[in-house]
Amino acid sequence: MCGIAGFWSPSRNGGEAALQQTANAMGLAVAHRGPDGDGVWVDAAHGIGFAHRRLAIIDLKETGHQPMVSPTGRYVISYNGEIYNFPELRTELEGGGFTFRGTSDTEVLLALIENLGLEQALERANGMFAFALWDRENHKLSLARDRYGQKPLYYAWLSGGFAFGSE
């Protein structure tokens, strides 16, 4: 199981270093959920940050590192779970001309979102998952989890912002 965490604080004026520090602290809080890697991504202009702790199961290489940015740069995702039908989805996407860097189901989900949009991608994804997705073009944060809620996803409105995580 991976650990995801993050925040959105549009009025935050602490700068990139402060956002990095907050995201790093949130990542440390879920460190026990993923011993195989860690990552942080922040966008200081919009006051958003993601932290990720990785338990590598499908793609053991660096190409599965998260938070992951889509090839166009539009989307950023921090994802926990498994998409059971990702090999079929990958084949469909490759048939449409999409090229993958690695073999992770995260990359396939991100490509599916980029090609179909979030709602249609969620309809097509069969699995257990929870994730945070930042749309850099529309400045929109989306949180999603599987239909049965098998992967945990908690969130809270705080003074000055919004926080979420696996725990």
Backbone torsions as a table, in degrees:
resi	resn	phi	psi	omega
1	MET	NA	139.8	177.3
2	CYS	-95.8	166.6	174.4
3	GLY	-118.4	131.8	176.0
4	ILE	-121.8	149.9	177.8
5	ALA	-160.3	158.1	177.6
6	GLY	177.1	-178.7	-177.4
7	PHE	-153.8	160.3	171.9
8	TRP	-138.3	118.1	-178.4
9	SER	-136.6	82.7	-172.7
10	PRO	-60.6	-23.3	-179.3
11	SER	-94.4	3.4	-176.8
12	ARG	-65.1	130.2	-178.0
13	ASN	-116.3	18.7	-174.9
14	GLY	-78.8	-9.3	-179.8
15	GLY	83.7	173.4	-175.0
16	GLU	-62.4	-40.7	-178.7
17	ALA	-61.8	-41.7	179.1
18	ALA	-66.7	-39.0	177.9
19	LEU	-65.8	-42.0	176.5
20	GLN	-58.6	-44.3	-178.9
21	GLN	-62.4	-44.1	179.0
22	THR	-63.8	-46.8	179.5
23	ALA	-62.6	-41.0	177.6
24	ASN	-61.1	-42.9	179.0
25	ALA	-63.1	-39.7	178.2
26	MET	-66.7	-38.0	176.8
27	GLY	-63.6	-39.7	177.4
28	LEU	-62.7	-33.3	-179.7
29	ALA	-66.7	-23.7	178.9
30	VAL	-115.0	19.1	-176.0
31	ALA	-58.9	-33.5	-179.0
32	HIS	-66.7	-12.0	-179.6
33	ARG	-86.5	-10.6	-177.6
34	GLY	-157.4	100.2	-177.5
35	PRO	-85.8	-6.0	-170.5
36	ASP	-96.1	-0.6	179.1
37	GLY	168.1	162.0	177.9
38	ASP	-147.8	154.7	179.0
39	GLY	-158.1	155.5	178.4
40	VAL	-136.8	142.6	174.8
41	TRP	-137.8	134.1	176.6
42	VAL	-135.3	152.3	173.4
43	ASP	-127.4	96.7	-175.0
44	ALA	-63.3	-32.5	-178.6
45	ALA	-64.3	-26.1	-178.1
46	HIS	-116.5	4.6	174.8
47	GLY	65.2	37.1	-178.0
48	ILE	-123.6	145.7	177.6
49	GLY	-148.4	144.2	176.3
50	PHE	-121.2	144.7	170.9
51	ALA	-126.3	147.4	-178.8
52	HIS	-142.5	137.4	172.4
53	ARG	-120.9	125.4	-168.3
54	ARG	-105.6	133.2	165.0
55	LEU	-110.2	103.6	-174.0
56	ALA	-79.6	120.3	179.0
57	ILE	-123.1	-48.4	-175.0
58	ILE	-89.7	-56.3	179.9
59	ASP	-110.2	105.9	-174.5
60	LEU	-84.3	-5.9	-177.0
61	LYS	-88.8	175.9	179.5
62	GLU	-64.6	-18.7	-179.9
63	THR	-67.5	-12.3	176.3
64	GLY	-97.5	6.1	-178.5
65	HIS	-59.2	142.8	177.9
66	GLN	-132.8	161.9	-5.0
67	PRO	-56.1	144.9	-175.3
68	MET	-110.5	136.2	178.5
69	VAL	-103.7	135.9	179.1
70	SER	-65.3	157.6	-178.3
71	PRO	-56.2	-33.4	178.8
72	THR	-80.5	-13.7	-177.4
73	GLY	86.5	-1.7	-176.9
74	ARG	-70.8	-41.5	-173.9
75	TYR	-113.6	147.0	172.2
76	VAL	-128.3	134.6	-177.3
77	ILE	-130.9	144.3	166.5
78	SER	-125.0	117.7	-164.5
79	TYR	-129.4	141.4	174.2
80	ASN	-131.0	124.7	175.4
81	GLY	145.8	-159.4	178.3
82	GLU	-149.4	128.9	174.8
83	ILE	-97.0	108.5	-174.4
84	TYR	-65.1	-34.9	-177.0
85	ASN	-96.9	23.0	-177.7
86	PHE	-64.6	-30.4	177.1
87	PRO	-62.8	-40.4	178.5
88	GLU	-67.5	-42.6	178.6
89	LEU	-63.3	-40.6	178.6
90	ARG	-60.8	-45.4	179.3
91	THR	-60.2	-42.6	177.5
92	GLU	-61.4	-45.5	-179.0
93	LEU	-65.1	-40.7	177.3
94	GLU	-63.0	-37.1	177.2
95	GLY	-63.4	-26.2	177.3
96	GLY	-89.9	5.4	175.9
97	GLY	100.8	1.3	-179.6
98	PHE	-77.3	138.5	178.6
99	THR	-112.8	134.5	-179.8
100	PHE	-105.2	147.5	177.2
101	ARG	-86.3	-36.5	-175.3
102	GLY	-130.9	-155.3	-175.9
103	THR	-125.3	16.6	-175.0
104	SER	-82.1	150.8	174.6
105	ASP	-70.9	-24.3	176.1
106	THR	-62.0	-45.7	179.9
107	GLU	-63.4	-37.4	177.8
108	VAL	-66.4	-44.2	178.1
109	LEU	-60.7	-43.9	179.8
110	LEU	-63.3	-40.3	177.4
111	ALA	-66.7	-38.3	178.4
112	LEU	-63.4	-43.0	177.7
113	ILE	-62.3	-44.2	-178.6
114	GLU	-64.1	-35.0	-176.6
115	ASN	-87.3	-34.1	-174.7
116	LEU	-112.4	-17.0	-171.2
117	GLY	93.6	160.8	-173.5
118	LEU	-62.6	-49.5	-175.4
119	GLU	-60.6	-47.7	-179.9
120	GLN	-67.4	-35.8	177.8
121	ALA	-62.8	-42.0	178.7
122	LEU	-65.3	-34.9	177.0
123	GLU	-65.3	-33.4	-176.9
124	ARG	-85.3	-25.2	-175.2
125	ALA	-78.8	123.8	178.2
126	ASN	-111.3	112.1	-179.6
127	GLY	172.1	-163.9	176.2
128	MET	-122.1	126.2	-173.5
129	PHE	-164.6	161.4	168.7
130	ALA	-146.6	139.4	179.6
131	PHE	-156.9	161.2	171.8
132	ALA	-115.6	136.5	-178.4
133	LEU	-131.1	127.0	175.5
134	TRP	-108.3	124.1	175.5
135	ASP	-93.9	105.6	-175.9
136	ARG	-70.6	-22.6	179.1
137	GLU	-77.5	-43.4	-177.4
138	ASN	-101.3	0.6	180.0
139	HIS	52.8	52.6	-175.6
140	LYS	-127.0	129.2	175.5
141	LEU	-99.1	129.2	175.9
142	SER	-123.7	136.6	172.5
143	LEU	-115.0	138.8	-178.9
144	ALA	-145.9	153.6	171.4
145	ARG	-145.4	168.0	-175.5
146	ASP	-64.0	165.4	-174.4
147	ARG	-57.6	-31.1	-176.1
148	TYR	-101.7	-2.0	178.1
149	GLY	68.4	34.2	-178.5
150	GLN	-68.2	-32.7	177.6
151	LYS	-100.4	133.4	-176.4
152	PRO	-72.6	146.0	175.1
153	LEU	-152.1	113.0	-179.4
154	TYR	-111.9	151.2	178.0
155	TYR	-149.6	159.5	-179.2
156	ALA	-154.9	140.5	170.0
157	TRP	-86.9	128.3	-179.8
158	LEU	-120.0	167.1	176.9
159	SER	-62.7	120.8	178.8
160	GLY	86.0	3.8	179.4
161	GLY	174.5	-161.5	-172.3
162	PHE	-139.9	137.3	179.7
163	ALA	-130.2	153.3	178.5
164	PHE	-149.8	161.8	177.1
165	GLY	-179.1	172.7	177.8
166	SER	-70.6	-22.4	-178.1
167	GLU	-138.4	NA	NA
